[in-house]
Amino acid sequence: MPLILCFTVIASVSLGVLAAYATVIGILHTFGRAAQPQPAQRPRLVLVPTQTHASGD
């Protein structure tokens, strides 16, 4: 009898955890990352050969 009771408790808890996990994953997939437009990329600031870093005296 104790073996059946322990198995039932373990199975019930496991099933509850799996159901909660599946629910959370389902909600995240449903309402997760919405398609957002990519922000316009700013031009990269680079030094061209005519520009140099400021140097000491």
All heavy atoms as atom14 arrays in JSON, in Angstrom:
{
  "sequence": "MPLILCFTVIASVSLGVLAAYATVIGILHTFGRAAQPQPAQRPRLVLVPTQTHASGD",
  "atom14_mask": [
    [1, 1, 1, 1, 1, 1, 1, 1, 0, 0, 0, 0, 0, 0],
    [1, 1, 1, 1, 1, 1, 1, 0, 0, 0, 0, 0, 0, 0],
    [1, 1, 1, 1, 1, 1, 1, 1, 0, 0, 0, 0, 0, 0],
    [1, 1, 1, 1, 1, 1, 1, 1, 0, 0, 0, 0, 0, 0],
    [1, 1, 1, 1, 1, 1, 1, 1, 0, 0, 0, 0, 0, 0],
    [1, 1, 1, 1, 1, 1, 0, 0, 0, 0, 0, 0, 0, 0],
    [1, 1, 1, 1, 1, 1, 1, 1, 1, 1, 1, 0, 0, 0],
    [1, 1, 1, 1, 1, 1, 1, 0, 0, 0, 0, 0, 0, 0],
    [1, 1, 1, 1, 1, 1, 1, 0, 0, 0, 0, 0, 0, 0],
    [1, 1, 1, 1, 1, 1, 1, 1, 0, 0, 0, 0, 0, 0],
    [1, 1, 1, 1, 1, 0, 0, 0, 0, 0, 0, 0, 0, 0],
    [1, 1, 1, 1, 1, 1, 0, 0, 0, 0, 0, 0, 0, 0],
    [1, 1, 1, 1, 1, 1, 1, 0, 0, 0, 0, 0, 0, 0],
    [1, 1, 1, 1, 1, 1, 0, 0, 0, 0, 0, 0, 0, 0],
    [1, 1, 1, 1, 1, 1, 1, 1, 0, 0, 0, 0, 0, 0],
    [1, 1, 1, 1, 0, 0, 0, 0, 0, 0, 0, 0, 0, 0],
    [1, 1, 1, 1, 1, 1, 1, 0, 0, 0, 0, 0, 0, 0],
    [1, 1, 1, 1, 1, 1, 1, 1, 0, 0, 0, 0, 0, 0],
    [1, 1, 1, 1, 1, 0, 0, 0, 0, 0, 0, 0, 0, 0],
    [1, 1, 1, 1, 1, 0, 0, 0, 0, 0, 0, 0, 0, 0],
    [1, 1, 1, 1, 1, 1, 1, 1, 1, 1, 1, 1, 0, 0],
    [1, 1, 1, 1, 1, 0, 0, 0, 0, 0, 0, 0, 0, 0],
    [1, 1, 1, 1, 1, 1, 1, 0, 0, 0, 0, 0, 0, 0],
    [1, 1, 1, 1, 1, 1, 1, 0, 0, 0, 0, 0, 0, 0],
    [1, 1, 1, 1, 1, 1, 1, 1, 0, 0, 0, 0, 0, 0],
    [1, 1, 1, 1, 0, 0, 0, 0, 0, 0, 0, 0, 0, 0],
    [1, 1, 1, 1, 1, 1, 1, 1, 0, 0, 0, 0, 0, 0],
    [1, 1, 1, 1, 1, 1, 1, 1, 0, 0, 0, 0, 0, 0],
    [1, 1, 1, 1, 1, 1, 1, 1, 1, 1, 0, 0, 0, 0],
    [1, 1, 1, 1, 1, 1, 1, 0, 0, 0, 0, 0, 0, 0],
    [1, 1, 1, 1, 1, 1, 1, 1, 1, 1, 1, 0, 0, 0],
    [1, 1, 1, 1, 0, 0, 0, 0, 0, 0, 0, 0, 0, 0],
    [1, 1, 1, 1, 1, 1, 1, 1, 1, 1, 1, 0, 0, 0],
    [1, 1, 1, 1, 1, 0, 0, 0, 0, 0, 0, 0, 0, 0],
    [1, 1, 1, 1, 1, 0, 0, 0, 0, 0, 0, 0, 0, 0],
    [1, 1, 1, 1, 1, 1, 1, 1, 1, 0, 0, 0, 0, 0],
    [1, 1, 1, 1, 1, 1, 1, 0, 0, 0, 0, 0, 0, 0],
    [1, 1, 1, 1, 1, 1, 1, 1, 1, 0, 0, 0, 0, 0],
    [1, 1, 1, 1, 1, 1, 1, 0, 0, 0, 0, 0, 0, 0],
    [1, 1, 1, 1, 1, 0, 0, 0, 0, 0, 0, 0, 0, 0],
    [1, 1, 1, 1, 1, 1, 1, 1, 1, 0, 0, 0, 0, 0],
    [1, 1, 1, 1, 1, 1, 1, 1, 1, 1, 1, 0, 0, 0],
    [1, 1, 1, 1, 1, 1, 1, 0, 0, 0, 0, 0, 0, 0],
    [1, 1, 1, 1, 1, 1, 1, 1, 1, 1, 1, 0, 0, 0],
    [1, 1, 1, 1, 1, 1, 1, 1, 0, 0, 0, 0, 0, 0],
    [1, 1, 1, 1, 1, 1, 1, 0, 0, 0, 0, 0, 0, 0],
    [1, 1, 1, 1, 1, 1, 1, 1, 0, 0, 0, 0, 0, 0],
    [1, 1, 1, 1, 1, 1, 1, 0, 0, 0, 0, 0, 0, 0],
    [1, 1, 1, 1, 1, 1, 1, 0, 0, 0, 0, 0, 0, 0],
    [1, 1, 1, 1, 1, 1, 1, 0, 0, 0, 0, 0, 0, 0],
    [1, 1, 1, 1, 1, 1, 1, 1, 1, 0, 0, 0, 0, 0],
    [1, 1, 1, 1, 1, 1, 1, 0, 0, 0, 0, 0, 0, 0],
    [1, 1, 1, 1, 1, 1, 1, 1, 1, 1, 0, 0, 0, 0],
    [1, 1, 1, 1, 1, 0, 0, 0, 0, 0, 0, 0, 0, 0],
    [1, 1, 1, 1, 1, 1, 0, 0, 0, 0, 0, 0, 0, 0],
    [1, 1, 1, 1, 0, 0, 0, 0, 0, 0, 0, 0, 0, 0],
    [1, 1, 1, 1, 1, 1, 1, 1, 0, 0, 0, 0, 0, 0]
  ],
  "atom14_positions": [
    [[0.8, -1.2, 0.0], [0.0, 0.0, 0.0], [0.85, 1.28, 0.0], [0.57, 2.19, -0.76], [-0.94, -0.04, 1.21], [-1.9, 1.1, 1.24], [-3.05, 0.94, -0.12], [-4.42, 1.78, 0.51], [0.0, 0.0, 0.0], [0.0, 0.0, 0.0], [0.0, 0.0, 0.0], [0.0, 0.0, 0.0], [0.0, 0.0, 0.0], [0.0, 0.0, 0.0]],
    [[1.9, 1.37, 0.85], [2.73, 2.58, 0.83], [3.41, 2.8, -0.52], [3.59, 3.94, -0.95], [3.77, 2.34, 1.92], [3.17, 1.33, 2.82], [2.31, 0.48, 1.95], [0.0, 0.0, 0.0], [0.0, 0.0, 0.0], [0.0, 0.0, 0.0], [0.0, 0.0, 0.0], [0.0, 0.0, 0.0], [0.0, 0.0, 0.0], [0.0, 0.0, 0.0]],
    [[3.77, 1.71, -1.19], [4.41, 1.84, -2.5], [3.45, 2.46, -3.51], [3.85, 3.35, -4.28], [4.88, 0.46, -2.98], [5.63, 0.45, -4.32], [6.94, 1.22, -4.18], [5.91, -0.98, -4.74], [0.0, 0.0, 0.0], [0.0, 0.0, 0.0], [0.0, 0.0, 0.0], [0.0, 0.0, 0.0], [0.0, 0.0, 0.0], [0.0, 0.0, 0.0]],
    [[2.22, 2.01, -3.5], [1.23, 2.57, -4.43], [0.98, 4.04, -4.11], [0.88, 4.88, -5.02], [-0.08, 1.75, -4.36], [0.17, 0.34, -4.88], [-1.19, 2.42, -5.15], [-1.01, -0.6, -4.68], [0.0, 0.0, 0.0], [0.0, 0.0, 0.0], [0.0, 0.0, 0.0], [0.0, 0.0, 0.0], [0.0, 0.0, 0.0], [0.0, 0.0, 0.0]],
    [[0.91, 4.38, -2.84], [0.68, 5.77, -2.44], [1.84, 6.66, -2.88], [1.64, 7.74, -3.43], [0.47, 5.84, -0.93], [0.2, 7.24, -0.37], [-1.11, 7.79, -0.93], [0.17, 7.21, 1.14], [0.0, 0.0, 0.0], [0.0, 0.0, 0.0], [0.0, 0.0, 0.0], [0.0, 0.0, 0.0], [0.0, 0.0, 0.0], [0.0, 0.0, 0.0]],
    [[3.06, 6.19, -2.64], [4.24, 6.98, -3.04], [4.28, 7.15, -4.56], [4.58, 8.25, -5.06], [5.53, 6.3, -2.55], [5.79, 6.45, -0.79], [0.0, 0.0, 0.0], [0.0, 0.0, 0.0], [0.0, 0.0, 0.0], [0.0, 0.0, 0.0], [0.0, 0.0, 0.0], [0.0, 0.0, 0.0], [0.0, 0.0, 0.0], [0.0, 0.0, 0.0]],
    [[4.0, 6.08, -5.29], [4.0, 6.18, -6.75], [2.93, 7.16, -7.22], [3.18, 7.96, -8.14], [3.76, 4.8, -7.38], [3.63, 4.85, -8.86], [4.74, 5.04, -9.67], [2.38, 4.75, -9.47], [4.62, 5.11, -11.05], [2.25, 4.82, -10.84], [3.37, 4.99, -11.64], [0.0, 0.0, 0.0], [0.0, 0.0, 0.0], [0.0, 0.0, 0.0]],
    [[1.76, 7.13, -6.62], [0.68, 8.03, -7.01], [1.06, 9.48, -6.74], [0.82, 10.36, -7.58], [-0.61, 7.67, -6.25], [-0.93, 6.31, -6.5], [-1.76, 8.55, -6.69], [0.0, 0.0, 0.0], [0.0, 0.0, 0.0], [0.0, 0.0, 0.0], [0.0, 0.0, 0.0], [0.0, 0.0, 0.0], [0.0, 0.0, 0.0], [0.0, 0.0, 0.0]],
    [[1.66, 9.74, -5.6], [2.07, 11.11, -5.26], [3.15, 11.59, -6.23], [3.08, 12.71, -6.76], [2.56, 11.18, -3.8], [3.24, 12.51, -3.51], [1.41, 10.95, -2.85], [0.0, 0.0, 0.0], [0.0, 0.0, 0.0], [0.0, 0.0, 0.0], [0.0, 0.0, 0.0], [0.0, 0.0, 0.0], [0.0, 0.0, 0.0], [0.0, 0.0, 0.0]],
    [[4.15, 10.76, -6.47], [5.23, 11.14, -7.38], [4.69, 11.37, -8.79], [5.06, 12.34, -9.47], [6.35, 10.08, -7.36], [7.06, 10.11, -6.01], [7.34, 10.31, -8.49], [8.04, 8.97, -5.81], [0.0, 0.0, 0.0], [0.0, 0.0, 0.0], [0.0, 0.0, 0.0], [0.0, 0.0, 0.0], [0.0, 0.0, 0.0], [0.0, 0.0, 0.0]],
    [[3.81, 10.51, -9.26], [3.24, 10.66, -10.59], [2.39, 11.93, -10.69], [2.46, 12.66, -11.69], [2.41, 9.43, -10.95], [0.0, 0.0, 0.0], [0.0, 0.0, 0.0], [0.0, 0.0, 0.0], [0.0, 0.0, 0.0], [0.0, 0.0, 0.0], [0.0, 0.0, 0.0], [0.0, 0.0, 0.0], [0.0, 0.0, 0.0], [0.0, 0.0, 0.0]],
    [[1.62, 12.22, -9.65], [0.77, 13.41, -9.67], [1.61, 14.68, -9.68], [1.34, 15.62, -10.43], [-0.15, 13.42, -8.45], [-1.03, 12.33, -8.49], [0.0, 0.0, 0.0], [0.0, 0.0, 0.0], [0.0, 0.0, 0.0], [0.0, 0.0, 0.0], [0.0, 0.0, 0.0], [0.0, 0.0, 0.0], [0.0, 0.0, 0.0], [0.0, 0.0, 0.0]],
    [[2.64, 14.72, -8.86], [3.51, 15.9, -8.83], [4.24, 16.05, -10.15], [4.33, 17.16, -10.7], [4.5, 15.81, -7.64], [5.56, 16.9, -7.73], [3.76, 15.9, -6.32], [0.0, 0.0, 0.0], [0.0, 0.0, 0.0], [0.0, 0.0, 0.0], [0.0, 0.0, 0.0], [0.0, 0.0, 0.0], [0.0, 0.0, 0.0], [0.0, 0.0, 0.0]],
    [[4.74, 14.97, -10.7], [5.43, 15.03, -11.98], [4.51, 15.51, -13.09], [4.89, 16.35, -13.92], [5.99, 13.66, -12.35], [6.92, 13.23, -11.38], [0.0, 0.0, 0.0], [0.0, 0.0, 0.0], [0.0, 0.0, 0.0], [0.0, 0.0, 0.0], [0.0, 0.0, 0.0], [0.0, 0.0, 0.0], [0.0, 0.0, 0.0], [0.0, 0.0, 0.0]],
    [[3.3, 15.0, -13.11], [2.34, 15.43, -14.13], [2.0, 16.91, -13.97], [1.89, 17.63, -14.96], [1.07, 14.58, -14.03], [0.02, 14.82, -15.11], [0.59, 14.48, -16.48], [-1.22, 14.0, -14.84], [0.0, 0.0, 0.0], [0.0, 0.0, 0.0], [0.0, 0.0, 0.0], [0.0, 0.0, 0.0], [0.0, 0.0, 0.0], [0.0, 0.0, 0.0]],
    [[1.86, 17.37, -12.74], [1.59, 18.79, -12.5], [2.73, 19.68, -12.95], [2.52, 20.73, -13.55], [0.0, 0.0, 0.0], [0.0, 0.0, 0.0], [0.0, 0.0, 0.0], [0.0, 0.0, 0.0], [0.0, 0.0, 0.0], [0.0, 0.0, 0.0], [0.0, 0.0, 0.0], [0.0, 0.0, 0.0], [0.0, 0.0, 0.0], [0.0, 0.0, 0.0]],
    [[3.96, 19.26, -12.67], [5.12, 20.04, -13.09], [5.2, 20.09, -14.61], [5.45, 21.15, -15.21], [6.42, 19.47, -12.48], [7.65, 20.07, -13.12], [6.42, 19.69, -10.97], [0.0, 0.0, 0.0], [0.0, 0.0, 0.0], [0.0, 0.0, 0.0], [0.0, 0.0, 0.0], [0.0, 0.0, 0.0], [0.0, 0.0, 0.0], [0.0, 0.0, 0.0]],
    [[5.0, 18.96, -15.27], [5.05, 18.93, -16.73], [3.93, 19.77, -17.34], [4.14, 20.47, -18.35], [4.97, 17.49, -17.23], [6.23, 16.65, -17.01], [5.99, 15.2, -17.45], [7.41, 17.25, -17.75], [0.0, 0.0, 0.0], [0.0, 0.0, 0.0], [0.0, 0.0, 0.0], [0.0, 0.0, 0.0], [0.0, 0.0, 0.0], [0.0, 0.0, 0.0]],
    [[2.74, 19.73, -16.76], [1.63, 20.53, -17.27], [1.93, 22.02, -17.1], [1.66, 22.82, -18.01], [0.34, 20.16, -16.55], [0.0, 0.0, 0.0], [0.0, 0.0, 0.0], [0.0, 0.0, 0.0], [0.0, 0.0, 0.0], [0.0, 0.0, 0.0], [0.0, 0.0, 0.0], [0.0, 0.0, 0.0], [0.0, 0.0, 0.0], [0.0, 0.0, 0.0]],
    [[2.48, 22.41, -15.96], [2.83, 23.81, -15.74], [3.92, 24.24, -16.72], [3.86, 25.35, -17.29], [3.29, 24.02, -14.31], [0.0, 0.0, 0.0], [0.0, 0.0, 0.0], [0.0, 0.0, 0.0], [0.0, 0.0, 0.0], [0.0, 0.0, 0.0], [0.0, 0.0, 0.0], [0.0, 0.0, 0.0], [0.0, 0.0, 0.0], [0.0, 0.0, 0.0]],
    [[4.91, 23.39, -16.94], [5.99, 23.7, -17.88], [5.43, 23.88, -19.29], [5.77, 24.85, -19.99], [7.01, 22.57, -17.86], [8.17, 22.76, -18.81], [9.2, 23.65, -18.5], [8.24, 22.05, -20.0], [10.26, 23.82, -19.38], [9.3, 22.22, -20.87], [10.3, 23.1, -20.56], [11.33, 23.28, -21.43], [0.0, 0.0, 0.0], [0.0, 0.0, 0.0]],
    [[4.56, 22.97, -19.71], [3.97, 23.07, -21.05], [3.11, 24.32, -21.18], [3.13, 24.99, -22.23], [3.13, 21.83, -21.34], [0.0, 0.0, 0.0], [0.0, 0.0, 0.0], [0.0, 0.0, 0.0], [0.0, 0.0, 0.0], [0.0, 0.0, 0.0], [0.0, 0.0, 0.0], [0.0, 0.0, 0.0], [0.0, 0.0, 0.0], [0.0, 0.0, 0.0]],
    [[2.39, 24.68, -20.13], [1.57, 25.89, -20.16], [2.44, 27.14, -20.31], [2.15, 28.02, -21.12], [0.72, 26.0, -18.88], [-0.09, 24.82, -18.79], [-0.15, 27.22, -18.9], [0.0, 0.0, 0.0], [0.0, 0.0, 0.0], [0.0, 0.0, 0.0], [0.0, 0.0, 0.0], [0.0, 0.0, 0.0], [0.0, 0.0, 0.0], [0.0, 0.0, 0.0]],
    [[3.51, 27.22, -19.53], [4.39, 28.39, -19.61], [5.05, 28.47, -20.98], [5.12, 29.55, -21.58], [5.45, 28.33, -18.49], [6.54, 29.38, -18.7], [4.8, 28.53, -17.14], [0.0, 0.0, 0.0], [0.0, 0.0, 0.0], [0.0, 0.0, 0.0], [0.0, 0.0, 0.0], [0.0, 0.0, 0.0], [0.0, 0.0, 0.0], [0.0, 0.0, 0.0]],
    [[5.52, 27.36, -21.5], [6.14, 27.37, -22.83], [5.12, 27.78, -23.89], [5.43, 28.56, -24.8], [6.74, 25.98, -23.16], [7.89, 25.67, -22.21], [7.2, 25.89, -24.6], [9.06, 26.63, -22.3], [0.0, 0.0, 0.0], [0.0, 0.0, 0.0], [0.0, 0.0, 0.0], [0.0, 0.0, 0.0], [0.0, 0.0, 0.0], [0.0, 0.0, 0.0]],
    [[3.9, 27.29, -23.78], [2.85, 27.68, -24.72], [2.55, 29.17, -24.67], [2.39, 29.82, -25.71], [0.0, 0.0, 0.0], [0.0, 0.0, 0.0], [0.0, 0.0, 0.0], [0.0, 0.0, 0.0], [0.0, 0.0, 0.0], [0.0, 0.0, 0.0], [0.0, 0.0, 0.0], [0.0, 0.0, 0.0], [0.0, 0.0, 0.0], [0.0, 0.0, 0.0]],
    [[2.47, 29.72, -23.46], [2.22, 31.16, -23.32], [3.38, 31.96, -23.9], [3.17, 32.97, -24.6], [1.98, 31.52, -21.84], [0.64, 30.94, -21.38], [2.03, 33.01, -21.62], [0.41, 31.05, -19.89], [0.0, 0.0, 0.0], [0.0, 0.0, 0.0], [0.0, 0.0, 0.0], [0.0, 0.0, 0.0], [0.0, 0.0, 0.0], [0.0, 0.0, 0.0]],
    [[4.6, 31.53, -23.63], [5.76, 32.26, -24.16], [5.79, 32.22, -25.69], [6.16, 33.2, -26.34], [7.05, 31.68, -23.58], [7.3, 31.99, -22.11], [8.58, 31.31, -21.64], [7.38, 33.48, -21.87], [0.0, 0.0, 0.0], [0.0, 0.0, 0.0], [0.0, 0.0, 0.0], [0.0, 0.0, 0.0], [0.0, 0.0, 0.0], [0.0, 0.0, 0.0]],
    [[5.44, 31.08, -26.28], [5.43, 30.99, -27.74], [4.3, 31.83, -28.33], [4.44, 32.39, -29.41], [5.29, 29.54, -28.19], [6.59, 28.81, -28.2], [7.57, 29.04, -29.13], [7.08, 27.85, -27.38], [8.6, 28.26, -28.89], [8.33, 27.53, -27.81], [0.0, 0.0, 0.0], [0.0, 0.0, 0.0], [0.0, 0.0, 0.0], [0.0, 0.0, 0.0]],
    [[3.18, 31.91, -27.61], [2.05, 32.67, -28.13], [2.27, 34.17, -28.02], [2.06, 34.91, -28.98], [0.76, 32.3, -27.35], [0.56, 30.89, -27.46], [-0.43, 33.03, -27.9], [0.0, 0.0, 0.0], [0.0, 0.0, 0.0], [0.0, 0.0, 0.0], [0.0, 0.0, 0.0], [0.0, 0.0, 0.0], [0.0, 0.0, 0.0], [0.0, 0.0, 0.0]],
    [[2.69, 34.63, -26.84], [2.82, 36.06, -26.61], [4.27, 36.52, -26.54], [4.53, 37.65, -26.13], [2.13, 36.44, -25.29], [0.67, 36.12, -25.29], [0.18, 35.08, -24.51], [-0.2, 36.85, -26.05], [-1.16, 34.78, -24.49], [-1.55, 36.56, -26.05], [-2.03, 35.52, -25.26], [0.0, 0.0, 0.0], [0.0, 0.0, 0.0], [0.0, 0.0, 0.0]],
    [[5.17, 35.68, -26.93], [6.6, 35.99, -26.82], [7.0, 37.11, -27.76], [6.23, 38.01, -28.08], [0.0, 0.0, 0.0], [0.0, 0.0, 0.0], [0.0, 0.0, 0.0], [0.0, 0.0, 0.0], [0.0, 0.0, 0.0], [0.0, 0.0, 0.0], [0.0, 0.0, 0.0], [0.0, 0.0, 0.0], [0.0, 0.0, 0.0], [0.0, 0.0, 0.0]],
    [[8.16, 37.03, -28.23], [8.74, 38.09, -29.05], [7.84, 38.45, -30.23], [7.69, 37.68, -31.16], [10.1, 37.66, -29.59], [11.08, 37.41, -28.5], [12.39, 37.01, -29.08], [13.34, 36.77, -28.0], [14.59, 37.2, -28.04], [15.03, 37.84, -29.07], [15.38, 36.96, -27.04], [0.0, 0.0, 0.0], [0.0, 0.0, 0.0], [0.0, 0.0, 0.0]],
    [[7.31, 39.64, -30.18], [6.5, 40.13, -31.29], [7.45, 40.65, -32.37], [8.57, 41.09, -32.08], [5.59, 41.24, -30.82], [0.0, 0.0, 0.0], [0.0, 0.0, 0.0], [0.0, 0.0, 0.0], [0.0, 0.0, 0.0], [0.0, 0.0, 0.0], [0.0, 0.0, 0.0], [0.0, 0.0, 0.0], [0.0, 0.0, 0.0], [0.0, 0.0, 0.0]],
    [[7.0, 40.59, -33.58], [7.83, 41.08, -34.68], [7.98, 42.59, -34.54], [7.01, 43.33, -34.58], [7.21, 40.72, -36.02], [0.0, 0.0, 0.0], [0.0, 0.0, 0.0], [0.0, 0.0, 0.0], [0.0, 0.0, 0.0], [0.0, 0.0, 0.0], [0.0, 0.0, 0.0], [0.0, 0.0, 0.0], [0.0, 0.0, 0.0], [0.0, 0.0, 0.0]],
    [[9.2, 43.02, -34.34], [9.48, 44.44, -34.19], [10.36, 44.87, -35.34], [11.28, 44.16, -35.74], [10.18, 44.74, -32.87], [9.34, 44.4, -31.66], [10.09, 44.65, -30.37], [11.29, 44.94, -30.4], [9.43, 44.53, -29.25], [0.0, 0.0, 0.0], [0.0, 0.0, 0.0], [0.0, 0.0, 0.0], [0.0, 0.0, 0.0], [0.0, 0.0, 0.0]],
    [[10.07, 46.04, -35.9], [10.94, 46.5, -36.99], [12.35, 46.77, -36.47], [12.53, 47.23, -35.35], [10.27, 47.8, -37.46], [9.44, 48.24, -36.31], [9.04, 47.0, -35.56], [0.0, 0.0, 0.0], [0.0, 0.0, 0.0], [0.0, 0.0, 0.0], [0.0, 0.0, 0.0], [0.0, 0.0, 0.0], [0.0, 0.0, 0.0], [0.0, 0.0, 0.0]],
    [[13.3, 46.42, -37.28], [14.69, 46.65, -36.91], [14.98, 48.15, -36.93], [14.62, 48.84, -37.88], [15.64, 45.94, -37.89], [15.54, 44.44, -37.83], [16.11, 43.91, -36.52], [16.96, 44.53, -35.91], [15.61, 42.76, -36.11], [0.0, 0.0, 0.0], [0.0, 0.0, 0.0], [0.0, 0.0, 0.0], [0.0, 0.0, 0.0], [0.0, 0.0, 0.0]],
    [[15.6, 48.69, -35.9], [15.93, 50.12, -35.92], [16.97, 50.4, -37.0], [17.81, 49.55, -37.32], [16.5, 50.38, -34.53], [16.96, 49.04, -34.04], [16.06, 48.02, -34.7], [0.0, 0.0, 0.0], [0.0, 0.0, 0.0], [0.0, 0.0, 0.0], [0.0, 0.0, 0.0], [0.0, 0.0, 0.0], [0.0, 0.0, 0.0], [0.0, 0.0, 0.0]],
    [[16.87, 51.58, -37.57], [17.84, 51.96, -38.61], [19.22, 51.99, -37.98], [19.43, 52.55, -36.91], [17.48, 53.32, -39.18], [0.0, 0.0, 0.0], [0.0, 0.0, 0.0], [0.0, 0.0, 0.0], [0.0, 0.0, 0.0], [0.0, 0.0, 0.0], [0.0, 0.0, 0.0], [0.0, 0.0, 0.0], [0.0, 0.0, 0.0], [0.0, 0.0, 0.0]],
    [[20.16, 51.37, -38.67], [21.5, 51.32, -38.13], [22.2, 52.66, -38.33], [22.11, 53.27, -39.4], [22.29, 50.21, -38.79], [21.81, 48.84, -38.4], [22.7, 47.76, -38.98], [23.55, 48.05, -39.83], [22.53, 46.54, -38.54], [0.0, 0.0, 0.0], [0.0, 0.0, 0.0], [0.0, 0.0, 0.0], [0.0, 0.0, 0.0], [0.0, 0.0, 0.0]],
    [[22.86, 53.09, -37.28], [23.61, 54.33, -37.39], [24.89, 54.06, -38.16], [25.44, 52.96, -38.1], [23.96, 54.85, -36.0], [22.74, 55.24, -35.21], [23.06, 55.76, -33.84], [24.47, 55.87, -33.53], [24.98, 56.0, -32.33], [24.19, 56.03, -31.3], [26.27, 56.1, -32.13], [0.0, 0.0, 0.0], [0.0, 0.0, 0.0], [0.0, 0.0, 0.0]],
    [[25.37, 55.06, -38.87], [26.64, 54.83, -39.58], [27.76, 54.61, -38.56], [27.78, 55.2, -37.49], [26.85, 56.13, -40.35], [25.97, 57.14, -39.71], [24.85, 56.38, -39.07], [0.0, 0.0, 0.0], [0.0, 0.0, 0.0], [0.0, 0.0, 0.0], [0.0, 0.0, 0.0], [0.0, 0.0, 0.0], [0.0, 0.0, 0.0], [0.0, 0.0, 0.0]],
    [[28.64, 53.71, -38.9], [29.76, 53.43, -38.02], [30.78, 54.55, -38.12], [31.09, 55.02, -39.2], [30.41, 52.1, -38.4], [29.44, 50.94, -38.25], [30.09, 49.64, -38.56], [30.94, 49.29, -37.43], [31.89, 48.39, -37.46], [32.14, 47.73, -38.58], [32.61, 48.11, -36.4], [0.0, 0.0, 0.0], [0.0, 0.0, 0.0], [0.0, 0.0, 0.0]],
    [[31.28, 54.95, -36.98], [32.28, 56.0, -36.96], [33.66, 55.37, -37.11], [34.11, 54.65, -36.24], [32.18, 56.79, -35.65], [30.84, 57.48, -35.4], [30.83, 58.13, -34.02], [30.53, 58.48, -36.47], [0.0, 0.0, 0.0], [0.0, 0.0, 0.0], [0.0, 0.0, 0.0], [0.0, 0.0, 0.0], [0.0, 0.0, 0.0], [0.0, 0.0, 0.0]],
    [[34.29, 55.65, -38.21], [35.63, 55.11, -38.47], [36.52, 56.24, -38.92], [36.07, 57.25, -39.46], [35.6, 54.0, -39.54], [34.82, 52.8, -39.06], [35.03, 54.52, -40.83], [0.0, 0.0, 0.0], [0.0, 0.0, 0.0], [0.0, 0.0, 0.0], [0.0, 0.0, 0.0], [0.0, 0.0, 0.0], [0.0, 0.0, 0.0], [0.0, 0.0, 0.0]],
    [[37.79, 56.08, -38.7], [38.75, 57.07, -39.16], [39.15, 56.77, -40.6], [39.44, 55.64, -40.95], [40.0, 57.06, -38.28], [39.79, 57.49, -36.83], [41.08, 57.31, -36.05], [39.31, 58.91, -36.76], [0.0, 0.0, 0.0], [0.0, 0.0, 0.0], [0.0, 0.0, 0.0], [0.0, 0.0, 0.0], [0.0, 0.0, 0.0], [0.0, 0.0, 0.0]],
    [[39.12, 57.79, -41.41], [39.58, 57.64, -42.8], [41.02, 58.09, -42.85], [41.52, 58.73, -41.92], [38.69, 58.48, -43.76], [37.28, 57.9, -43.8], [38.65, 59.92, -43.38], [0.0, 0.0, 0.0], [0.0, 0.0, 0.0], [0.0, 0.0, 0.0], [0.0, 0.0, 0.0], [0.0, 0.0, 0.0], [0.0, 0.0, 0.0], [0.0, 0.0, 0.0]],
    [[41.75, 57.76, -43.91], [43.18, 58.09, -43.93], [43.51, 59.58, -43.71], [44.58, 59.91, -43.27], [43.62, 57.65, -45.33], [42.65, 56.57, -45.69], [41.36, 56.96, -45.06], [0.0, 0.0, 0.0], [0.0, 0.0, 0.0], [0.0, 0.0, 0.0], [0.0, 0.0, 0.0], [0.0, 0.0, 0.0], [0.0, 0.0, 0.0], [0.0, 0.0, 0.0]],
    [[42.56, 60.49, -43.97], [42.85, 61.9, -43.78], [42.61, 62.34, -42.35], [42.9, 63.47, -42.01], [41.97, 62.75, -44.72], [40.61, 62.45, -44.44], [42.28, 62.44, -46.17], [0.0, 0.0, 0.0], [0.0, 0.0, 0.0], [0.0, 0.0, 0.0], [0.0, 0.0, 0.0], [0.0, 0.0, 0.0], [0.0, 0.0, 0.0], [0.0, 0.0, 0.0]],
    [[42.07, 61.48, -41.52], [41.82, 61.84, -40.13], [42.77, 61.04, -39.22], [43.11, 59.9, -39.53], [40.39, 61.51, -39.74], [39.35, 62.28, -40.51], [37.94, 61.78, -40.18], [37.76, 60.59, -39.95], [36.97, 62.68, -40.17], [0.0, 0.0, 0.0], [0.0, 0.0, 0.0], [0.0, 0.0, 0.0], [0.0, 0.0, 0.0], [0.0, 0.0, 0.0]],
    [[43.2, 61.66, -38.16], [44.07, 60.95, -37.23], [43.57, 61.19, -35.8], [42.82, 62.13, -35.55], [45.53, 61.47, -37.32], [45.52, 62.88, -37.04], [46.12, 61.22, -38.7], [0.0, 0.0, 0.0], [0.0, 0.0, 0.0], [0.0, 0.0, 0.0], [0.0, 0.0, 0.0], [0.0, 0.0, 0.0], [0.0, 0.0, 0.0], [0.0, 0.0, 0.0]],
    [[44.02, 60.35, -34.92], [43.7, 60.56, -33.52], [44.44, 61.78, -33.01], [45.52, 62.12, -33.47], [44.16, 59.35, -32.68], [43.28, 58.15, -32.84], [42.05, 58.08, -32.28], [43.46, 56.98, -33.49], [41.48, 56.93, -32.57], [42.33, 56.23, -33.31], [0.0, 0.0, 0.0], [0.0, 0.0, 0.0], [0.0, 0.0, 0.0], [0.0, 0.0, 0.0]],
    [[43.84, 62.45, -32.03], [44.52, 63.57, -31.4], [45.71, 63.02, -30.63], [45.59, 62.05, -29.9], [43.57, 64.32, -30.48], [0.0, 0.0, 0.0], [0.0, 0.0, 0.0], [0.0, 0.0, 0.0], [0.0, 0.0, 0.0], [0.0, 0.0, 0.0], [0.0, 0.0, 0.0], [0.0, 0.0, 0.0], [0.0, 0.0, 0.0], [0.0, 0.0, 0.0]],
    [[46.82, 63.61, -30.79], [48.01, 63.14, -30.09], [48.56, 64.26, -29.2], [48.22, 65.42, -29.37], [49.08, 62.69, -31.08], [49.47, 63.77, -31.89], [0.0, 0.0, 0.0], [0.0, 0.0, 0.0], [0.0, 0.0, 0.0], [0.0, 0.0, 0.0], [0.0, 0.0, 0.0], [0.0, 0.0, 0.0], [0.0, 0.0, 0.0], [0.0, 0.0, 0.0]],
    [[49.4, 63.88, -28.27], [49.99, 64.85, -27.36], [51.01, 65.74, -28.08], [51.41, 65.51, -29.22], [0.0, 0.0, 0.0], [0.0, 0.0, 0.0], [0.0, 0.0, 0.0], [0.0, 0.0, 0.0], [0.0, 0.0, 0.0], [0.0, 0.0, 0.0], [0.0, 0.0, 0.0], [0.0, 0.0, 0.0], [0.0, 0.0, 0.0], [0.0, 0.0, 0.0]],
    [[51.42, 66.79, -27.42], [52.4, 67.7, -28.03], [53.77, 67.09, -28.1], [54.3, 66.48, -27.33], [52.46, 69.01, -27.25], [51.17, 69.79, -27.4], [50.25, 69.3, -28.05], [51.13, 70.9, -26.9], [0.0, 0.0, 0.0], [0.0, 0.0, 0.0], [0.0, 0.0, 0.0], [0.0, 0.0, 0.0], [0.0, 0.0, 0.0], [0.0, 0.0, 0.0]]
  ]
}
